[in-house]
Amino acid sequence: MLSILAATLLFLMRALTLLVIADVLVGYFLDHYHPIRRFLDAIVQPMLEPIRRVMPQAGPLDFSPLILIILIELMGRILLELVL
């Protein structure tokens, strides 16, 4: 039972991390109204907005996706420790 829960949690962490990376990459190439970009933005942007409100601007660079990936990994590891 615990191994299934741990495997599911790991899968969700990796999937969310990949979605964040895909959103960043797609943002460079696709128009804002492209269906793939809108789908990814609908998932990732609500998680990035609170981080962007707290973080200071670093010029043209946006570090909020990196912070989100770090937070996903941290929360996942904490939850894995609680599960195992």
DSSP file (Angstrom, degrees, kcal/mol; ACC not computed):
  #  RESIDUE AA STRUCTURE BP1 BP2  ACC     N-H-->O    O-->H-N    N-H-->O    O-->H-N    TCO  KAPPA ALPHA  PHI   PSI    X-CA   Y-CA   Z-CA
    1    1 A M     >        0   0    0      0, 0.0     4,-1.9     0, 0.0     5,-0.2   0.000 360.0 360.0 360.0 -48.0    0.0    0.0    0.0
    2    2 A L  H  >  +     0   0    0      1,-0.2     4,-2.8     2,-0.2     5,-0.2   0.868 360.0  54.2 -66.9 -35.5    2.7    2.5    1.0
    3    3 A S  H  > S+     0   0    0      2,-0.2     4,-2.5     1,-0.2    -1,-0.2   0.872 107.8  50.3 -68.5 -33.7    4.8    1.7   -2.1
    4    4 A I  H  > S+     0   0    0      2,-0.2     4,-2.3     1,-0.2    -1,-0.2   0.917 112.7  47.0 -66.9 -42.0    1.8    2.4   -4.4
    5    5 A L  H  X S+     0   0    0     -4,-1.9     4,-2.3     2,-0.2    -2,-0.2   0.904 113.7  47.9 -65.3 -41.8    1.2    5.7   -2.6
    6    6 A A  H  X S+     0   0    0     -4,-2.8     4,-2.5     2,-0.2    -2,-0.2   0.906 111.9  49.5 -66.0 -41.5    4.9    6.6   -2.8
    7    7 A A  H  X S+     0   0    0     -4,-2.5     4,-2.3     2,-0.2    -2,-0.2   0.893 111.5  49.4 -65.0 -39.5    5.1    5.7   -6.5
    8    8 A T  H  X S+     0   0    0     -4,-2.3     4,-2.4     2,-0.2    -2,-0.2   0.909 110.8  49.7 -65.1 -42.3    2.0    7.8   -7.2
    9    9 A L  H  X S+     0   0    0     -4,-2.3     4,-2.3     2,-0.2    -2,-0.2   0.915 111.2  48.8 -63.8 -43.5    3.5   10.8   -5.3
   10   10 A L  H  X S+     0   0    0     -4,-2.5     4,-2.4     2,-0.2     5,-0.2   0.906 110.9  51.0 -61.5 -42.1    6.8   10.5   -7.2
   11   11 A F  H  X S+     0   0    0     -4,-2.3     4,-2.6     1,-0.2    -2,-0.2   0.922 110.6  48.2 -61.7 -44.6    4.9   10.3  -10.5
   12   12 A L  H  X S+     0   0    0     -4,-2.4     4,-2.4     2,-0.2     5,-0.2   0.881 110.8  51.4 -65.0 -38.5    2.9   13.4   -9.7
   13   13 A M  H  X S+     0   0    0     -4,-2.3     4,-2.3     2,-0.2    -2,-0.2   0.941 113.5  43.9 -62.1 -47.4    6.0   15.3   -8.7
   14   14 A R  H  X S+     0   0    0     -4,-2.4     4,-2.5     2,-0.2    -2,-0.2   0.893 113.4  51.1 -66.6 -39.5    7.8   14.4  -11.9
   15   15 A A  H  X S+     0   0    0     -4,-2.6     4,-2.1    -5,-0.2    -1,-0.2   0.922 111.8  46.7 -64.7 -43.4    4.7   15.2  -14.0
   16   16 A L  H  X S+     0   0    0     -4,-2.4     4,-2.0     2,-0.2    -2,-0.2   0.898 112.0  51.0 -66.6 -39.7    4.2   18.6  -12.4
   17   17 A T  H  X S+     0   0    0     -4,-2.3     4,-2.2     1,-0.2    -2,-0.2   0.919 110.7  48.7 -61.9 -43.7    7.9   19.4  -12.8
   18   18 A L  H  X S+     0   0    0     -4,-2.5     4,-2.8     1,-0.2    -2,-0.2   0.866 108.6  54.0 -65.1 -36.0    7.7   18.4  -16.5
   19   19 A L  H  X S+     0   0    0     -4,-2.1     4,-2.3     2,-0.2    -1,-0.2   0.892 108.5  49.2 -64.5 -38.9    4.6   20.6  -17.0
   20   20 A V  H  X S+     0   0    0     -4,-2.0     4,-2.0     2,-0.2    -2,-0.2   0.936 113.5  45.9 -65.4 -45.7    6.5   23.6  -15.5
   21   21 A I  H  X S+     0   0    0     -4,-2.2     4,-2.4     1,-0.2    -2,-0.2   0.914 113.1  50.0 -63.3 -42.7    9.5   23.0  -17.8
   22   22 A A  H  X S+     0   0    0     -4,-2.8     4,-3.0     1,-0.2     5,-0.3   0.894 108.5  53.1 -63.3 -39.5    7.2   22.5  -20.8
   23   23 A D  H  X S+     0   0    0     -4,-2.3     4,-1.6     2,-0.2    -1,-0.2   0.905 110.1  47.6 -62.6 -41.1    5.3   25.7  -20.0
   24   24 A V  H  X S+     0   0    0     -4,-2.0     4,-0.6     2,-0.2    -2,-0.2   0.941 116.1  43.5 -64.7 -46.9    8.6   27.7  -19.9
   25   25 A L  H >X S+     0   0    0     -4,-2.4     3,-1.1     1,-0.2     4,-0.7   0.913 113.4  49.9 -66.6 -43.2    9.8   26.2  -23.2
   26   26 A V  H >X S+     0   0    0     -4,-3.0     4,-2.8     1,-0.3     3,-0.7   0.821 100.0  67.6 -65.3 -30.6    6.5   26.5  -25.0
   27   27 A G  H 3< S+     0   0    0     -4,-1.6    -1,-0.3    -5,-0.3    -2,-0.2   0.753  99.0  51.3 -61.3 -24.4    6.3   30.2  -23.9
   28   28 A Y  H << S+     0   0    0     -3,-1.1    -1,-0.2    -4,-0.6    -2,-0.2   0.761 121.6  27.7 -81.6 -25.4    9.3   31.0  -26.1
   29   29 A F  H << S+     0   0    0     -3,-0.7     2,-0.3    -4,-0.7    -2,-0.2   0.747 106.5  65.9-112.6 -28.9    7.9   29.4  -29.3
   30   30 A L  S  < S-     0   0    0     -4,-2.8    -1,-0.0    -5,-0.1     2,-0.0  -0.718  78.4-108.7-106.3 151.1    4.1   29.5  -29.3
   31   31 A D    >   -     0   0    0     -2,-0.3     3,-1.7     1,-0.1     6,-0.2  -0.298  34.5-110.1 -66.0 154.6    1.6   32.3  -29.4
   32   32 A H  T 3  S+     0   0    0      1,-0.3    -1,-0.1     5,-0.1    -2,-0.0   0.756 117.8  51.8 -58.9 -24.9   -0.4   33.1  -26.2
   33   33 A Y  T 3  S+     0   0    0      4,-0.1    -1,-0.3     5,-0.0    -2,-0.0   0.377  77.3 119.6 -98.6   4.7   -3.6   31.8  -27.9
   34   34 A H    <>  -     0   0    0     -3,-1.7     4,-2.6     1,-0.1     5,-0.2  -0.497  69.6-127.5 -68.1 137.9   -2.2   28.5  -29.0
   35   35 A P  H  > S+     0   0    0      0, 0.0     4,-2.1     0, 0.0     5,-0.1   0.848 106.9  50.8 -59.4 -36.2   -4.3   25.6  -27.4
   36   36 A I  H  > S+     0   0    0      2,-0.2     4,-2.4     1,-0.2     5,-0.2   0.931 112.6  46.0 -67.4 -43.5   -1.2   23.8  -26.0
   37   37 A R  H  > S+     0   0    0      1,-0.2     4,-2.9    -6,-0.2     5,-0.2   0.904 112.1  50.8 -66.4 -39.9    0.1   27.0  -24.4
   38   38 A R  H  X S+     0   0    0     -4,-2.6     4,-2.1     2,-0.2    -1,-0.2   0.892 110.4  50.5 -63.6 -38.9   -3.3   27.9  -23.0
   39   39 A F  H  X S+     0   0    0     -4,-2.1     4,-1.1    -5,-0.2    -2,-0.2   0.944 114.1  43.3 -62.5 -49.2   -3.6   24.4  -21.5
   40   40 A L  H  X S+     0   0    0     -4,-2.4     4,-2.9     1,-0.2     3,-0.4   0.904 113.4  51.7 -65.4 -41.3   -0.1   24.6  -19.9
   41   41 A D  H  X S+     0   0    0     -4,-2.9     4,-1.8     1,-0.2    -1,-0.2   0.877 104.6  57.2 -62.4 -37.1   -0.7   28.1  -18.7
   42   42 A A  H  < S+     0   0    0     -4,-2.1    -1,-0.2    -5,-0.2    -2,-0.2   0.813 115.8  36.7 -64.5 -28.7   -4.0   27.1  -17.1
   43   43 A I  H  < S+     0   0    0     -4,-1.1     4,-0.3    -3,-0.4    -2,-0.2   0.893 127.2  31.4 -87.0 -45.2   -2.2   24.5  -15.0
   44   44 A V  H >X S+     0   0    0     -4,-2.9     4,-1.4     1,-0.1     3,-1.2   0.870 104.9  66.6 -88.9 -39.6    1.1   26.2  -14.2
   45   45 A Q  H 3X S+     0   0    0     -4,-1.8     4,-2.2    -5,-0.4     3,-0.2   0.849  94.9  57.8 -59.2 -38.9    0.3   30.0  -14.0
   46   46 A P  H 34 S+     0   0    0      0, 0.0    -1,-0.3     0, 0.0    -2,-0.1   0.818 110.0  46.4 -61.5 -26.3   -1.9   29.7  -10.8
   47   47 A M  H <> S+     0   0    0     -3,-1.2     4,-0.5    -4,-0.3    -2,-0.2   0.769 113.4  48.9 -82.4 -26.4    1.1   28.2   -9.0
   48   48 A L  H  X S+     0   0    0     -4,-1.4     4,-2.4    -3,-0.2     5,-0.2   0.800  95.0  72.5 -82.4 -29.7    3.5   30.8  -10.3
   49   49 A E  H  X S+     0   0    0     -4,-2.2     4,-1.9     1,-0.2     5,-0.2   0.902  96.4  47.8 -57.4 -48.1    1.5   33.9   -9.5
   50   50 A P  H  > S+     0   0    0      0, 0.0     4,-1.3     0, 0.0    -1,-0.2   0.881 113.0  50.2 -62.0 -34.6    2.0   33.8   -5.7
   51   51 A I  H  X S+     0   0    0     -4,-0.5     4,-2.6     1,-0.2    -2,-0.2   0.908 109.3  50.9 -67.5 -41.2    5.7   33.3   -6.2
   52   52 A R  H  < S+     0   0    0     -4,-2.4    -1,-0.2     1,-0.2    -3,-0.2   0.827 107.1  54.5 -66.3 -31.6    5.9   36.2   -8.6
   53   53 A R  H  < S+     0   0    0     -4,-1.9    -1,-0.2    -5,-0.2    -2,-0.2   0.852 115.5  38.6 -69.0 -33.2    4.1   38.4   -6.1
   54   54 A V  H  < S+     0   0    0     -4,-1.3    -2,-0.2    -3,-0.2    -1,-0.2   0.861 102.8  77.9 -86.3 -38.4    6.7   37.6   -3.4
   55   55 A M  S  < S-     0   0    0     -4,-2.6     2,-0.1    -5,-0.1     3,-0.1  -0.463  80.7-121.8 -76.8 141.1    9.9   37.6   -5.4
   56   56 A P        -     0   0    0      0, 0.0     2,-0.1     0, 0.0    -1,-0.1  -0.459  38.3 -93.3 -74.4 155.9   11.6   40.8   -6.5
   57   57 A Q        -     0   0    0     -2,-0.1     5,-0.1     1,-0.1    -5,-0.0  -0.449  28.0-160.4 -68.9 140.2   12.1   41.4  -10.2
   58   58 A A  B >   -A   61   0A   0      3,-0.8     3,-1.4     1,-0.4    -1,-0.1  -0.387  50.4 -95.5-114.9  51.6   15.5   40.3  -11.5
   59   59 A G  T 3  S-     0   0    0      1,-0.2    -1,-0.4     3,-0.0     0, 0.0  -0.534  92.9 -18.0  71.0-135.8   15.4   42.5  -14.6
   60   60 A P  T 3  S+     0   0    0      0, 0.0     2,-0.3     0, 0.0    -1,-0.2   0.528 116.0  99.9 -82.2  -3.8   14.1   40.5  -17.7
   61   61 A L  B <   -A   58   0A   0     -3,-1.4    -3,-0.8     2,-0.0     2,-0.6  -0.644  58.2-156.4 -87.9 139.2   14.7   37.2  -16.0
   62   62 A D        +     0   0    0     -2,-0.3     4,-0.2     1,-0.1    -5,-0.1  -0.935  16.2 173.2-116.0 107.8   11.9   35.2  -14.4
   63   63 A F     >  +     0   0    0     -2,-0.6     4,-2.2     1,-0.2     3,-0.3   0.413  53.7  99.6 -93.2   1.3   13.1   32.8  -11.7
   64   64 A S  H  > S+     0   0    0      1,-0.2     4,-2.5     2,-0.2    -1,-0.2   0.858  79.1  53.6 -62.1 -36.8    9.6   31.9  -10.5
   65   65 A P  H  > S+     0   0    0      0, 0.0     4,-2.3     0, 0.0    -1,-0.2   0.901 109.5  49.6 -63.1 -36.7    9.5   28.6  -12.5
   66   66 A L  H  > S+     0   0    0     -3,-0.3     4,-2.2    -4,-0.2    -2,-0.2   0.918 111.6  47.9 -65.1 -43.0   12.8   27.5  -10.9
   67   67 A I  H  X S+     0   0    0     -4,-2.2     4,-2.5     1,-0.2    -1,-0.2   0.897 110.8  52.3 -63.3 -40.3   11.5   28.4   -7.4
   68   68 A L  H  X S+     0   0    0     -4,-2.5     4,-2.5     2,-0.2    -2,-0.2   0.910 108.8  49.4 -63.5 -42.1    8.3   26.4   -8.2
   69   69 A I  H  X S+     0   0    0     -4,-2.3     4,-2.3     2,-0.2    -1,-0.2   0.912 111.4  49.4 -63.6 -41.7   10.3   23.3   -9.2
   70   70 A I  H  X S+     0   0    0     -4,-2.2     4,-2.6     1,-0.2    -2,-0.2   0.918 111.9  48.7 -63.1 -42.5   12.4   23.6   -6.1
   71   71 A L  H  X S+     0   0    0     -4,-2.5     4,-2.9     2,-0.2     5,-0.3   0.887 109.4  52.4 -65.2 -38.6    9.2   23.9   -4.0
   72   72 A I  H  X S+     0   0    0     -4,-2.5     4,-2.4     2,-0.2    -1,-0.2   0.936 112.3  45.6 -61.0 -46.0    7.7   20.9   -5.7
   73   73 A E  H  X S+     0   0    0     -4,-2.3     4,-2.4     2,-0.2    -2,-0.2   0.917 114.1  48.6 -63.9 -43.7   10.8   18.8   -5.0
   74   74 A L  H  X S+     0   0    0     -4,-2.6     4,-2.3     2,-0.2    -2,-0.2   0.945 114.2  44.4 -62.5 -48.8   10.9   19.9   -1.4
   75   75 A M  H  X S+     0   0    0     -4,-2.9     4,-2.6     1,-0.2    -1,-0.2   0.888 113.2  52.3 -65.0 -37.7    7.2   19.3   -0.7
   76   76 A G  H  X S+     0   0    0     -4,-2.4     4,-2.4    -5,-0.3    -1,-0.2   0.911 109.9  47.8 -64.0 -42.1    7.4   15.9   -2.5
   77   77 A R  H  X S+     0   0    0     -4,-2.4     4,-2.2     2,-0.2    -2,-0.2   0.893 112.1  49.7 -66.7 -38.9   10.4   14.8   -0.4
   78   78 A I  H  X S+     0   0    0     -4,-2.3     4,-1.8     2,-0.2    -2,-0.2   0.937 112.9  46.9 -63.9 -45.3    8.7   15.9    2.8
   79   79 A L  H  X S+     0   0    0     -4,-2.6     4,-2.2     1,-0.2    -2,-0.2   0.880 110.4  53.0 -64.7 -37.0    5.5   14.0    1.9
   80   80 A L  H  X S+     0   0    0     -4,-2.4     4,-2.9     1,-0.2    -1,-0.2   0.901 107.6  51.3 -63.5 -40.1    7.6   10.9    0.9
   81   81 A E  H  < S+     0   0    0     -4,-2.2    -1,-0.2     1,-0.2    -2,-0.2   0.880 111.4  48.0 -63.9 -36.7    9.2   11.0    4.3
   82   82 A L  H  < S+     0   0    0     -4,-1.8    -2,-0.2     2,-0.2    -1,-0.2   0.860 114.9  45.4 -70.1 -35.1    5.8   11.1    6.0
   83   83 A V  H  <        0   0    0     -4,-2.2    -2,-0.2     1,-0.2    -1,-0.2   0.907 360.0 360.0 -75.2 -42.8    4.5    8.3    3.8
   84   84 A L     <        0   0    0     -4,-2.9    -1,-0.2    -5,-0.2    -2,-0.2   0.478 360.0 360.0 -83.9 360.0    7.5    6.0    4.2
